[in-house]
Amino acid sequence: MNTINSFSFQGVNGAYSELAGKRIYPEASSIACKTFEEMFDCVRDGNANIALVPIENSKAGRVADTHHLIPNSKLTIIGEYFLEVNHCLLAPPDASINTIRRVHSHEQAITQCRKNLIKYNKDMIVAADTAGAAKMVSELNNKEDAAIASDLAARIYNLKIIKSNFQDANNNVTRFLIMSTKMSFVDVSEKDLMTTLVFQVRSIPAALYKSLGGFASNGVNITKLESYVHPQGFDVAQFYIDFEGHPENDAVKLAIDEMKFFCKHFDILGVYKMSDFRKK
């Protein structure tokens, strides 16, 4: 893999996307971007080596904004990372669980901590994002205001962690794609590989069923399959698929050859090493 000196992410400093990037590349500098479009532009323009792209969460489902942008991003997937989300209740240094009246955070974070917020009788205030809420609470410096955000946000904005693992349930995991302009070389003989591609099926009966038949008959495991509306209209069926193996593996090659027969468009987005998290 190429040397990674910098990465872009969507959000403000302290976001979970930045936390994921820092865990993968501790020495790399991070570039905060207001939008996902800006995050991709940052890599295409050469200002960052890679983008940290959230694609799905075990509680909230797919990240629709990135799902639609990835196929036309002109970037390639070189890896994946699974971040186990630990929501922290953050407040100014002189605050305590008893002084806090209002808790600010992203809607999803509030939903995921709702039972605890009700338990402690706190008012819930929706913010644009978790790290932005932490930044605002730091600026307010009022012991009655708190935020739900990452431990990284606590360090950046000098906030005290009142409660760690504040979420109502564990197993809250976000999957990130690591995307670059430069494709990483992956040898066909390597094990535990993942391939991601997008394809459009031809407008014929059972086209999707037939396009995937080769994966079943050749023993290729599909780990993710999603459809979404193509910009051209509702009658264009486009799909995103993750499957195990390298495109040049014999079984995978046969599966792809059969898929192509029923597709009118086909694009491999990346071949990369599967995360060890999948083995847990």
N, C-alpha and C positions, 0 to 999 in steps of 0.2 A: 504494500500500500504506500502511496505517496506520503511524504512528510506533511503533516497538518500543523500549520502555524496559526490559523485563524478559522473561526466558524461563525456563520450568521444564524440568527434565530428570530422568531417573531415574538414581540413583547418587550417589556422593559427589563432592566437588569434585576436578577433575582427570580425570573420566571423559571418554571420547571424545565422548559426547553434549554435554558442556559445551564441549569443544574446537570441535565443529562450530558450536555457537551463538555462540561468541566470534568465529569466523571470519566468520560471516554478519553479526552485529551486535556489532562490537567495543566499542561504548559501552554496551551493555545490561548490566544486572545479571543474574546467574544465580541460580536458586533450586533447590537440590538436593532431591530427593524420594526417599523410601525405596522407593516402589513406582510402577508405571506408573499405577495408579489415583489415587494422590496427585498425580502429575504432571498428569493431566487435571483433577482437582478444583481444582488451583491456578489453572488458567486459567478454569475455570467460575466460581470464586469471586471472580475479579477481582484476584487477587494477582500474576498474571503475564499479559503480553499474548499470549504464544504458548507452545506446547509443542514441543520438539524430539523427534520420535518416530522412533526407528529402526525401519525396516520390513523391511529385507533386507540381507544381506551376501553379497558375491560368493563367499566361501569357505564360510560356515556356513548359507547359505540364509535363509529368512524368519525373522523374529523372531515366534515364535508368540504370545507374551504380548500384544504390541501388535496383532497381526493380529486377534485376537478382540475387543479392546476398542474399536478405532477406529469400527466401525459404530454403536455406541451411545454414543459419547463426547459427542455433542451439540456437537461442534466441526466446523469446516470446514477443508479443506485450502487453504492460500493459497500454498504453494510447496513446492519440494523442494530437497535439497542432497545432493551426493555427497562423502563424506569419504574420501580415500585414507589408509588406516590405516598409520601408521609406528610399529611397536612398538619401544620403547626399553628397554634393560636398565639399570635404575636402582639405585643403591646409595648408602650414606653417603659423604660427601666423602673419607674416608680409605681407601675400598675400592678394589680393582682387580679385574680379571678373574681374577687368580690367588688372591685372598683369598676370593672368593665360593664358598660351598659349596651354599647353598640358594637356589632361585629360586621366588618366590611370584607367582601371577597367576590370572586367570580360566582356566577349563578350555580355552576356545577359543583364548586367547592362547598358552597353553602348547603346545597342539596345533600352532598355526601357527609356533611357534619350536622345535619339538621337535628337528629335526636339529641346530640350533646348540647347543641345550642338551646333546645327546648329545656333540657335537663337543668342547665344553668340559668335559664330565664333571660336570654340575651336577645336584643332586637337584631334582626337580620337585614343588612343593607347590601344590595347588589352593586358590584363595581365591574368595571370593564375587564379586569384581570386580577389574578392573585397578587402578583408582584406590584402592580400599580396601587392596589389597596394598601399593601405594606408601606410603600413610599408615602402615600397620603397620610397614613396613621403616624408615621415618623414626623412628617411636617406639622401635623396637628399637635403632636406632643401632649395629648390629653389622656389622662389615665382612664377615662371613660370609654375611649375608642380602641378597638383592637382589629386585627386582620387575620384572615386564614391564608397562609402562604407557606413557602418552603423555608427550611433552615438556612439556605443560602440568602434569602431575602432578609432574614433576621440579622445576619452578619453584615450585609451591605448597608442596611438602614438603621443599624444600631438599636434593634428592638430585642426585647426579652422574650424567650420562649416560655409562655405561661403553661401551655400543655402541648406535648408532643403526641404524635399518632392520634390526632383529634378526630379523625374520621370515624364514622359509625361502624364501618366494617373494613376488614383488611382485604387483601387481594385486589387492590386498586392499582392497575398497571397500565402505563402508556407505552405504546410501541412507536419508536422513531425510526425513520429511514435516514441514512447518511448519504447525501447526494453531492456529486461533484461533476465538473466539466470533463474530468479525466477518468476514463474507465480503468479500474484496477484489473490487472491480469490475474485470472483464476485458472489454475491448471485443471484440465478435465479429470485428472486422476484423484483430485482432492475429495475428501468425504465431507458430509454435512453441508452441502451447498444448497442455496436457494436461488431460484430464478423468478423474476417478476416480469410480466408482460401485459400489454393491453391489446385487445383485438375487437374487431367488429364482424359480426356474423352476416352472411348473405341472407337476403330476404326469401328464404325457402322454409317449408315446414320442418320442424325439429332440427333446425340448423345448430342451435346451442347444444342440444343433446348429442348430435352427431359429432360436433367439433370437439367435445370432451370425451367421446367414446374411446379414443386412442390412449388416454391417460389410464382408464380402467383396464383395458385389455393388455397394456404393457406394464402395469404395476407401478405407475408414477403417482405419488401421493400429492394431491392438491390440498394446500393448507388454508387458502383463502380465495373466494370467488365473489365478486361484487359487480353489480350492474349500475350504470348511471346514465342519465339522459345526455346525449351528445349535443353540442351547440347547434348542429344542423337541424335538430328537431326530434320529436318523440318517436318517430318511426326509424331512427337509427339506433340500433342496439349495440352499445359498447360495454365491454367487460374488462375488469381488472382481475388478474389471477396471480397467485403465488403458488409455486410447486417445488418439491424437493428434486435436486439434481441439476446437472449441467446440460445445456442444450446439445452438447456433443456426445453425451452418454448415449449408448445404443438405444436403450428403452425410451429415453426422453426424445431422442431424434425421431423415432417412429411416431411417438405421440404428437409431436409438433407437425410432422409431415401430414398426418391425418387431419389435424386441426386446420392447417392452411387450406385444405381443399374446400372447407366450408366457410372460410373467412374472406372478406374483401379488403381487410386492413389488419396488419399484424406488426407489432413493434415490441422488441425486447427492451425493457427499461434497465435491467441490471442482472448480473450474476454475482453472488456474494456469499460469504461465509454465514451460516446460520448462527444466531446468538446462542450461547450456552444456556441462556435462560429457558430455552425451549426444552431442555433436558430435565428441568426440575419436576 
